[in-house]
Amino acid sequence: MEGAFGAALKKRREARGLTLRELSALVSYSAGWLSRIQAGKAMPTAALARACDEALETSGELVALARTELDGVPRPEQLPMTTTGFTGREAALAALDGTLRRARAAGAPLAVAVDGSPGVGKTALVVHWARSIAGRFPDGTLFADLRGHSDREPADPRLVLGAFLAALGAEGFPESVEDRAGLFRTVVAQRSLLIVLDNARDLRQIESLLPGAASCGLIVTSRRRLTGLSVVTGAERVSLEPMTPAESAGLLRAVVGERRMAAEPDSARALAERCAHLPLALRLAAEQLATHPHRPLAQTVEELAEAPLSALADHDRSPLAVRRAFDLSYDGLGPETAGMFRLLAMAPGARISGAMMAAVSGYSRARTRRLLDELVALHLLQETGPDLYWTHDLLREYAAEQAEAHQLPGEVRAAADRLTSWYLHTADAANAALAPYRWVPSLGSPPAGVEPLVFAGPGAAAAAARWLDGLGRQDLVAVVELAEAHRLPAAWQVCVRMWNWLLLRKPWDIWIASHLAGLRAATAYGNRDDKAWVSVNLGDAYRQRGDFALARRHTTNALELRQRAGDTLGEAWAYASLGLTAADQDDPDAYHHFADALIRFREAKDAHGEAVALCNGAAAAGRLGRNAECDDGFRESLAIFRALGDLYGEGMLWDRRAALALHRGDPEQAAGYLQVAVTRHRDGGNLWPEADTLHRYADLLTRTDRHEEAAAARQRAGDLFRDLGDPRAHTLLPEAGRRGAVPEGR
């Protein structure tokens, strides 16, 4: 099977018009060997990659691909796709090329800040240019939209650093932005990366994201002139101006067509001028004309003349040119379609579900789909998949402005209530499909006009997981914060309903951020029961992150609330959580916490909770030498887990037995138990637990000299962690081959 290096080698060779024999003569490797490498039947060497890179002039691309195949060094490729039909900008591209040329001549790192008004095409230009020079940075590219000028909150540098570190293979990175920034600079110190920070708010937002390595390139875009960046990094500044008349004509010609442009040359020139030569405004006007092939260009010019387009009023507002361009589409909408457009401002993320918009509007699915299709036809929305849409920041900002102008506060709150209710009930259904045996408080029926997604039938769990991994993950924090802002109970209810998915996927930043917001809401306007539920879940997140002090604080608070309320089942879960925290610290009090939990689970007749307490209590008993109690607890809990169909619980049980076997000095038995645990998690589709268990299983296999099996387990764990976005993937995947080899002398 053709590998990445082989595919690139073939593509670059054919682009140069060379046969394998001709390339062989250039690089001094046989044509037969090159053919095998090209077909993926042999691995390239570093020397061969360098020779081919020089012969084919690929600017380091082949060297980087060979490095990835040879040693598994993470090579992020995060640049977005270049804008379709990108045209013009010769002067700006030449200016950017000049910054690179001067940096190389001076032996300095590339650092450039591109500023300009909204709609002037900063991102399109920078992505296009970055792609053209990416080959000079063989260790890959990093990209982040900092949302500095957006209706959404600016990107948190701590979260951006977390994403960058994960992409670069860092593991177990710290919480504070200062510590993450230090680790980021350390990780990139020996790498050659191109880093693009798009839509920066100011220097403060990007200070912690600067690489500090001479081998890395940095490109920043912003509406503001980042003079301070030049002082700090020596960055050159390129101010992007509107298009030239020739470039504007080229853009219009590509969309409207040569025939119409030639028929009305004066109107074409006037149209470009009315659009202030801003690419976004030009493209929107051109799309309007393309949608109406019989409309004269002069008519559009007359409409634009009623409110002339202009540049930015100031750096904190959208340009009037872009706003007016949006107006031209918006003013032509019918009342229902215009209302749907305004509601796009309520969407918590850039990716939008049609089903969610039906709930927000209170319309039927069919009616909503028709209105969204109208917006797609007018290029006010982009369809990206079945019932999925996308819109960019400027359109979202414009929709928010229109909503503010046309909607009453009560209408906004009602829409927020419908949206959060839809998400809440969909999340409830999805998590119930993942773990139907786990009890949560009943929600009752959704409000009138809210039709949440339903997950039923043989594929229910898989469908639920797909939704949770997609829009569920994207929107969780935003939905909780929206509910908090409008003092809606969904702020904490969503946290409770997402527990099963959070347990199986471990998206730590999302888990903690959503629950902190939910806890604030429950404290401010909820009740003790609400606060206790969120506190237990938040405590468990901190426990699994290793922050035992915070875990104990939140869980103890939850226990006190449960005790005051006389909530037996709630007390049981709080005791179980305290037991897990103690067990993770080898604290013998774990045994007593699990015993307290077991009593209460049985009193509440919660079979799943009883099994959890029995299983963990058995492990704690075994560590205290209570072997008979340990065996009984494992046996009873296994019977309950099997009766419930809880494969996650079964996997947890065999994991606990493995840990106990290791504690007793029997790694062979522990490996056998972990093998069973892996199978149970795999059968249940529990991806993160399977990966985590495989990781430890591989280490045990290595300890017992089963090296080939260890390599296979480590490879599988790495593949799963990669799919989950867990940074351990980047260390496990190269280790699979390296550590799986039998040591010399054996």
GIBELLIN-V803726 format. One record per backbone hydrogen bond with DSSP energy under -0.5 kcal/mol. CO is the residue of the C=O (numbers start at 1). NH is the residue of the N-H. Records with the same first field share a line. If there is no record, write none. Layout:
CO = NH, NH
This chain:
3 = 7
4 = 8
5 = 9
6 = 10
7 = 11
8 = 12
9 = 13
10 = 14
11 = 15
12 = 16
13 = 18
14 = 17
19 = 23
20 = 24
21 = 25
22 = 26
23 = 27
24 = 28, 29
30 = 34
31 = 35
32 = 36
33 = 37
34 = 38
35 = 39
36 = 41, 42
37 = 40
45 = 49
46 = 50
47 = 51
48 = 52
49 = 53
50 = 54
51 = 55
52 = 56
53 = 57, 58
58 = 61
60 = 64
61 = 65
62 = 66
63 = 67
64 = 68
65 = 69
66 = 70
67 = 71, 72, 73
68 = 72
76 = 141
83 = 86
89 = 93
90 = 94
91 = 95
92 = 96
93 = 97
94 = 98
95 = 99
96 = 100
97 = 101
98 = 102
99 = 103
100 = 104
101 = 105
102 = 106
103 = 107, 108
104 = 107
110 = 218
111 = 236
112 = 220
113 = 115, 238
114 = 222
115 = 240
117 = 120
119 = 280
121 = 125
122 = 126
123 = 127
124 = 128
125 = 129
126 = 130
127 = 131
128 = 132
129 = 133
130 = 134
133 = 136
134 = 137
136 = 138
137 = 140
140 = 194
141 = 78
142 = 196
144 = 146, 198
146 = 155
155 = 157
156 = 159, 160
157 = 161
158 = 162
159 = 163
160 = 164
161 = 165
162 = 166
163 = 167
164 = 168
165 = 170
166 = 169
176 = 180
177 = 181
178 = 182
179 = 183
180 = 184
181 = 185
182 = 186
183 = 187
184 = 188
185 = 189
186 = 189
188 = 191
191 = 193
192 = 139
193 = 195, 217
194 = 142, 196
195 = 197, 219
196 = 144, 198
197 = 221
198 = 146
199 = 148
200 = 223
202 = 206
203 = 206, 207
206 = 209, 210
207 = 210
213 = 216
217 = 195
218 = 112
219 = 197
220 = 114
221 = 200
222 = 116
224 = 226
225 = 227
226 = 229, 230
227 = 230, 231
228 = 232
229 = 233, 235
230 = 234
236 = 113
237 = 239
238 = 115, 240
239 = 241
244 = 248
245 = 249
246 = 250
247 = 251
248 = 252
249 = 253
250 = 254
251 = 255
252 = 256, 257
253 = 257
257 = 261
258 = 262
259 = 263
260 = 264
262 = 265
264 = 268
265 = 269
266 = 270
267 = 271
268 = 272
269 = 273
270 = 274
271 = 275
272 = 277
273 = 276
274 = 309
275 = 278
277 = 243
278 = 282
279 = 283
280 = 284
281 = 285
282 = 286
283 = 287
284 = 288
285 = 289
286 = 290
287 = 291
288 = 292
291 = 293
292 = 295
296 = 299, 300
297 = 301
298 = 302
299 = 303
300 = 304
301 = 305
302 = 306
303 = 306
304 = 307
305 = 308
310 = 321
311 = 320
314 = 317
319 = 323
320 = 324
321 = 325
322 = 326
323 = 327
324 = 328
325 = 329
326 = 329, 330
327 = 331
329 = 332
330 = 333
334 = 338
335 = 339
336 = 340
337 = 341
338 = 342
339 = 343
340 = 344
341 = 344
342 = 345
343 = 346, 347
344 = 347
350 = 391
352 = 389
353 = 357
354 = 358
355 = 359
356 = 360
357 = 361
358 = 362, 363
364 = 368
365 = 369
366 = 370
367 = 371
368 = 372
369 = 373
370 = 374
371 = 375
372 = 376
373 = 377
374 = 378
375 = 380, 381
376 = 379
382 = 384, 390
385 = 388
387 = 354
388 = 384, 385
389 = 352
390 = 382
392 = 396
393 = 397
394 = 398
395 = 399
396 = 400
397 = 401
398 = 402
399 = 403
400 = 404
401 = 405
402 = 406
403 = 407
408 = 411, 412
409 = 413
410 = 414
411 = 415
412 = 416
413 = 417
414 = 418
415 = 419
416 = 420
417 = 421
418 = 422
419 = 423
420 = 424
421 = 425
422 = 426
423 = 427
424 = 428
425 = 429
426 = 430
427 = 431
428 = 432
429 = 433
430 = 434
431 = 435
435 = 438
437 = 439
447 = 450
449 = 451
450 = 452
454 = 456
457 = 460
459 = 463
460 = 464
461 = 465
462 = 466
463 = 467
464 = 468
465 = 469
466 = 470
467 = 472
468 = 473
470 = 474
471 = 475
472 = 476
475 = 479
476 = 480
477 = 481
478 = 482
479 = 483
480 = 484
481 = 485
482 = 486
483 = 488
484 = 487
488 = 491
489 = 492, 493
490 = 494
492 = 496
493 = 497
494 = 498
496 = 499
498 = 502
499 = 503
500 = 504
501 = 505
502 = 506
504 = 688
506 = 508
507 = 511
508 = 512
509 = 513
510 = 514
511 = 515
512 = 516
513 = 517
514 = 518
515 = 519
516 = 520
517 = 521
518 = 522
519 = 523
520 = 524
521 = 525
522 = 526
527 = 531
528 = 532
529 = 533
530 = 534
531 = 535
532 = 536
533 = 537
534 = 538
535 = 539
536 = 540
537 = 541
538 = 542
539 = 543
540 = 544
541 = 545
542 = 547
543 = 546
546 = 548
547 = 551
548 = 552
549 = 553
550 = 554
551 = 555
552 = 556
553 = 557
554 = 558
555 = 559
556 = 560
557 = 561
558 = 562
559 = 563
560 = 564
561 = 565
562 = 566, 567
563 = 566
566 = 568
567 = 571
568 = 572
569 = 573
570 = 574
571 = 575
572 = 576
573 = 577
574 = 578
575 = 579
576 = 580
577 = 581
578 = 582
579 = 583
580 = 584
581 = 585
582 = 585, 587
583 = 586
586 = 588
587 = 590
588 = 591, 592
589 = 593
590 = 594
591 = 595
592 = 596
593 = 597
594 = 598
595 = 599
596 = 600
597 = 601
598 = 602
599 = 603
600 = 604
601 = 605, 606
602 = 605
605 = 607
606 = 610
607 = 611
608 = 612
609 = 613
610 = 614
611 = 615
612 = 616
613 = 617
614 = 618
615 = 619
616 = 620
617 = 621
618 = 622
619 = 623
620 = 624
621 = 624, 626
622 = 625
625 = 627
626 = 630
627 = 631
628 = 632
629 = 633
630 = 634
631 = 635
632 = 636
633 = 637
634 = 638
635 = 639
636 = 640
637 = 641
638 = 642
639 = 643
640 = 644
641 = 645, 646
645 = 647
646 = 650
647 = 651
648 = 652
649 = 653
650 = 654
651 = 655
652 = 656
653 = 657
654 = 658
655 = 659
656 = 660
657 = 661
658 = 662
659 = 663
660 = 664
661 = 666
662 = 665
666 = 670
667 = 671
668 = 672
669 = 673
670 = 674
671 = 675
672 = 676
673 = 677
674 = 678
675 = 679
676 = 680
677 = 681
678 = 682
679 = 683
680 = 684
681 = 685, 686
682 = 685
685 = 687
686 = 690
687 = 691
688 = 692
689 = 693
690 = 694
691 = 695
692 = 696
693 = 697
694 = 698
695 = 699
696 = 700
697 = 701
698 = 702
699 = 703
700 = 704
701 = 706
702 = 705
705 = 707
706 = 710
707 = 711
708 = 712
709 = 713
710 = 714
711 = 715
712 = 716
713 = 717
714 = 718
715 = 719
716 = 720
717 = 721
718 = 722
719 = 723
720 = 724
721 = 725, 726
722 = 725
726 = 729
727 = 730
728 = 731, 732
729 = 733
731 = 735
732 = 736
733 = 737
734 = 737, 738
735 = 739, 740
737 = 741
738 = 741
743 = 746
